[in-house]
């Protein structure tokens, strides 16, 4: 978050004719079997997410695979401006909602996300970069987890008065996105919950509406730059800054007019989301179910937040000062999980 970030550690075109359009506009693709009360983090949770407060917080719509362009990663505004960074992703599921406080509370209560109960070595691995398995948990990361649950709870309260969402006991924040989680905790949560962190290409594909190349997840026509507090929880650029929500992160799914092409909510605004990749430029090319797994100084965050202006909410936005060291914690930084189809 730009105003206080130093305290928390960091400042429709189908190029191949691929089936990137399948299943559009349903808003519930795969919801019947794509994440429900059987998902570990939702076993004991009521269905209270979304604008109607009646949706499973673990809904995970299907996204049909296809090919799209990742835009110009050197652009100062993140807009789709060239056709040199094609990427192809296979069909996958992406959670409709950012991980909520309630879901993360189940993770903490299960004694997860700490050094004494890390993910198994290789957990979360799948077929990436042409390899049979890649991108799974590395046991050398265990030391980056907090030593015990009490320490974890203290750490994820980092936001404090600066929009943090974690509370020691369940209360009114249970449907707000969990914030102040490190990349390691985000990865550990998604693995425990039966999924994995999306790759940057997968996340971007979902936010762009695949081959539609949407400027924002809700853009229709795709090139439209129309944005308001009707579509997303974002911050104005003017001083004094105007926020759509003075309380910071809103309950997940509170802005349904901004849902993406396959029904995912808050792909722009609300909170930034960790993805699997290390940050590097230019994009990895070629990209066929690719992820940049070569260690650099930072992991990638995508999606903008309630605190940044409209240019930072765009689907193609990718500036290096929005990538963070994996131990970063921030009051506008959360996570969303992906899953096998």
C-alpha positions in Angstrom: 0.0 0.0 0.0 1.7 3.1 -1.2 1.0 5.4 1.8 2.3 3.1 4.5 4.0 0.3 2.6 7.5 1.0 4.0 6.4 -0.2 7.4 5.3 -3.5 6.0 8.3 -4.2 3.8 7.6 -3.2 0.1 6.7 -0.1 -1.6 -11.3 -10.3 -28.0 -8.4 -11.4 -29.9 -7.6 -15.1 -30.4 -4.2 -15.5 -32.0 -4.6 -19.3 -32.6 -8.3 -19.9 -32.8 -8.0 -21.8 -29.5 -11.1 -22.5 -27.4 -10.6 -19.5 -25.1 -14.2 -18.5 -25.4 -16.0 -21.6 -24.1 -18.3 -21.2 -21.1 -18.4 -17.4 -21.1 -20.8 -15.3 -19.2 -22.3 -18.1 -17.1 -20.7 -16.7 -14.0 -21.0 -20.1 -12.3 -18.9 -22.4 -14.5 -18.3 -25.5 -12.5 -19.8 -24.2 -9.3 -21.7 -27.5 -8.7 -18.5 -29.4 -8.1 -15.7 -26.8 -8.2 -15.4 -25.9 -4.5 -18.0 -26.3 -1.8 -18.5 -27.2 1.8 -16.2 -30.2 1.2 -13.2 -28.0 0.6 -11.2 -28.1 3.8 -11.4 -24.4 4.6 -15.2 -24.4 4.1 -16.2 -27.6 5.9 -17.5 -25.7 8.9 -18.4 -22.4 7.2 -21.9 -21.4 6.2 -22.4 -20.2 2.6 -22.3 -16.5 3.3 -20.1 -15.1 0.5 -21.0 -12.9 -2.5 -23.4 -10.0 -3.0 -26.3 -12.2 -1.9 -24.4 -13.5 1.2 -25.6 -17.0 0.2 -22.7 -18.4 -1.9 -20.1 -20.9 -0.8 -16.9 -19.0 -0.1 -15.1 -21.9 -1.8 -16.9 -21.8 -5.1 -14.3 -22.3 -7.9 -15.6 -21.9 -11.4 -13.9 -23.6 -14.4 -11.9 -21.6 -16.8 -11.5 -23.2 -20.3 -8.0 -23.1 -21.6 -6.9 -21.0 -24.5 -4.3 -18.5 -25.8 -4.0 -14.8 -25.2 -1.5 -12.0 -25.2 0.0 -10.8 -22.0 0.5 -7.2 -23.3 3.5 -5.0 -22.9 5.1 -5.8 -19.5 7.4 -2.8 -20.0 4.5 -0.4 -20.3 4.2 2.3 -17.7 0.4 1.8 -17.5 0.1 -1.9 -18.0 -2.2 -1.7 -21.0 -2.3 -4.4 -23.7 -0.2 -2.8 -26.3 1.6 -5.5 -28.4 1.3 -9.0 -29.7 4.7 -10.4 -28.7 3.9 -12.2 -25.4 1.5 -14.9 -26.3 0.7 -17.5 -23.6 -1.4 -20.6 -23.6 -2.9 -22.1 -20.5 -4.8 -25.4 -20.0 -8.2 -25.6 -18.4 -8.2 -25.0 -14.7 -10.4 -23.7 -11.9 -9.9 -20.4 -10.1 -11.6 -19.6 -6.9 -14.4 -17.2 -7.3 -13.4 -15.3 -4.2 -10.2 -14.2 -2.5 -9.4 -16.3 0.6 -11.5 -14.9 3.4 -10.6 -14.4 7.1 -13.0 -17.3 7.9 -11.3 -19.7 5.6 -7.9 -18.7 6.8 -9.1 -19.1 10.4 -9.9 -22.8 9.7 -6.3 -23.1 8.4 -4.8 -21.6 11.6 -7.2 -23.7 13.8 -5.9 -26.9 12.0 -2.4 -26.0 13.1 -1.2 -25.3 9.6 1.1 -22.7 8.1 3.8 -23.1 10.8 7.2 -24.6 10.9 6.1 -27.8 12.8 3.4 -28.6 10.1 4.6 -27.4 6.7 3.3 -28.7 3.4 4.9 -31.9 2.3 7.9 -31.5 0.0 6.6 -31.2 -3.6 3.0 -30.5 -2.5 1.1 -28.3 -5.0 3.3 -29.4 -8.0 1.8 -29.9 -11.4 2.7 -30.0 -15.1 4.4 -26.7 -15.8 7.1 -25.5 -18.3 6.8 -28.8 -20.1 7.8 -30.8 -17.0 5.7 -33.7 -15.5 5.7 -31.9 -12.2 7.0 -28.5 -11.1 6.2 -25.6 -8.8 5.6 -27.6 -5.6 6.6 -26.8 -2.1 10.3 -26.8 -1.4 11.2 -28.0 2.1 13.9 -25.3 2.3 11.0 -22.8 2.7 9.9 -24.3 6.0 12.0 -21.9 7.9 10.1 -19.0 6.4 6.9 -20.1 8.2 6.2 -18.8 11.7 7.3 -21.0 14.5 3.8 -21.6 16.0 0.2 -20.6 15.6 0.4 -17.8 18.2 3.2 -16.2 16.2 1.3 -16.6 13.0 -1.8 -14.9 14.4 0.4 -12.0 15.6 2.0 -11.7 12.2 -1.1 -11.7 10.2 -2.5 -8.9 12.3 0.2 -6.6 10.7 -2.4 -4.3 9.2 -3.7 -3.1 12.6 -5.3 0.3 12.1 -4.1 0.3 8.5 -6.9 -1.9 7.2 -5.8 -5.3 8.5 -8.6 -7.9 8.5 -7.5 -10.6 10.9 -9.2 -10.7 14.4 -8.3 -12.9 17.3 -11.8 -14.3 17.4 -14.5 -14.7 14.7 -16.5 -11.5 14.2 -17.7 -9.2 11.5 -14.6 -9.6 9.3 -15.1 -13.3 8.4 -16.1 -12.6 4.8 -13.4 -10.0 4.2 -10.2 -11.1 2.4 -7.4 -12.3 4.7 -4.5 -9.8 4.4 -0.9 -9.6 5.7 -0.1 -13.1 4.5 3.3 -13.9 3.1 3.8 -15.7 -0.1 4.8 -18.8 1.9 1.6 -18.7 3.9 -0.4 -18.2 0.8 1.2 -21.2 -0.9 0.8 -23.3 2.2 -2.9 -22.4 2.5 -3.7 -23.2 -1.1 -1.9 -26.6 -0.8 -3.7 -27.5 2.4 -7.0 -26.4 0.8 -6.6 -28.9 -2.0 -5.4 -26.4 -4.6 -2.3 -24.4 -5.6 -1.3 -20.8 -6.3 -2.2 -19.8 -9.9 0.6 -19.0 -12.2 0.9 -15.4 -13.4 -0.3 -16.5 -16.9 -3.4 -18.3 -15.4 -4.3 -15.3 -13.3 -3.8 -12.9 -16.1 -5.8 -15.0 -18.5 -8.8 -15.1 -16.1 -8.6 -11.3 -15.5 -8.4 -10.6 -19.2 -11.3 -12.8 -20.2 -8.8 -14.9 -22.1 -8.6 -14.0 -25.8 -11.1 -11.1 -25.3 -8.1 -9.2 -23.9 -10.3 -7.1 -21.6 -8.8 -3.9 -20.2 -10.5 -4.7 -16.9 -12.2 -8.0 -15.9 -15.6 -6.5 -16.5 -14.8 -4.5 -19.7 -17.4 -4.7 -22.5 -16.3 -3.8 -25.1 -13.0 -5.3 -24.1 -11.1 -2.0 -24.7 -13.4 0.0 -22.4 -11.7 1.9 -19.6 -14.9 2.6 -17.7 -14.4 2.1 -14.0 -16.3 3.3 -10.9 -17.1 2.1 -7.4 -19.9 0.1 -9.1 -17.4 -2.4 -10.4 -14.6 -2.5 -7.9 -13.2 -1.4 -4.6 -10.4 0.9 -5.6 -8.7 4.1 -4.7 -8.7 7.5 -6.4 -5.5 9.1 -7.5 -6.3 12.6 -6.3 -5.2 14.0 -3.0 -6.8 13.8 -0.5 -7.3 10.2 -1.8 -10.8 9.0 -2.2 -11.5 5.4 -1.5 -14.6 3.4 -2.6 -14.5 1.8 0.9 -13.2 3.8 3.8 -13.0 0.6 5.7 -10.4 -0.8 3.3 -11.0 -4.4 2.0 -14.7 -5.2 1.6 -16.4 -8.5 1.9 -15.5 -10.7 -1.0 -17.9 -10.5 -3.9 -19.4 -7.2 -2.8 -19.0 -5.7 -6.3 -20.7 -8.2 -8.7 -20.8 -5.7 -11.6 -17.0 -6.1 -11.7 -17.0 -9.9 -11.9 -14.8 -11.4 -14.6 -15.8 -13.4 -17.7 -16.0 -16.7 -15.9 -17.6 -15.4 -12.7 -14.5 -14.6 -10.5 -15.0 -11.6 -8.2 -12.5 -8.9 -7.2 -9.9 -9.7 -9.9 -9.3 -6.0 -9.9 -9.3 -4.0 -6.6 -10.0 -5.1 -3.1 -6.6 -6.7 -2.4 -3.6 -7.7 -4.3 -3.1 -11.4 -4.8 0.0 -13.5 -4.7 0.7 -15.8 -7.6 3.2 -18.6 -8.1 5.8 -16.9 -10.3 9.0 -15.1 -9.4 9.1 -11.6 -10.9 11.2 -11.3 -14.0 11.1 -9.2 -17.2 10.5 -9.7 -20.0 7.8 -12.4 -19.7 8.9 -16.0 -20.1 8.6 -16.9 -23.8 7.4 -19.2 -25.2 4.7 -19.8 -22.6 2.7 -23.0 -22.6 1.5 -23.6 -19.1 4.5 -21.6 -18.0 5.6 -20.3 -14.7 8.8 -18.4 -14.0 10.4 -20.6 -11.3 13.9 -19.1 -11.5 14.6 -17.3 -8.2 14.8 -13.5 -8.3 14.3 -11.0 -5.6 10.5 -10.9 -5.6 7.3 -12.9 -6.2 4.5 -11.5 -8.4 1.4 -9.8 -7.0 -1.5 -9.1 -9.3 -4.9 -7.4 -9.3 -4.5 -4.0 -7.7 -6.3 -3.1 -4.4 -8.7 -0.8 -2.7 -5.9 1.6 -2.2 -4.5 2.2 -5.7 -5.9 4.1 -8.7 -7.6 2.8 -11.8 -4.4 2.3 -13.9 -3.2 -0.2 -11.3 -6.4 -2.2 -11.5 -6.0 -3.2 -15.2 -5.8 -6.8 -16.1 -2.4 -6.4 -17.7 -0.9 -4.3 -14.9 2.6 -5.6 -14.0 5.0 -3.1 -12.5 8.0 -4.4 -10.6 7.3 -2.3 -7.5 4.1 -4.3 -7.1 6.1 -7.5 -6.9 7.3 -8.3 -3.4 9.8 -10.3 -1.5 8.0 -13.5 -0.5 8.1 -12.6 3.2 6.2 -9.3 2.7 3.1 -8.6 4.7 0.7 -5.8 3.8 -2.8 -4.7 4.6 -3.8 -4.7 1.0 -2.2 -8.1 0.1 -4.1 -11.4 0.1 -4.4 -14.6 -2.0 -6.7 -16.6 -4.3 -6.3 -20.3 -5.0 -6.4 -22.2 -8.3 -7.4 -25.9 -8.7 -7.2 -28.8 -11.1 -10.2 -29.0 -13.5 
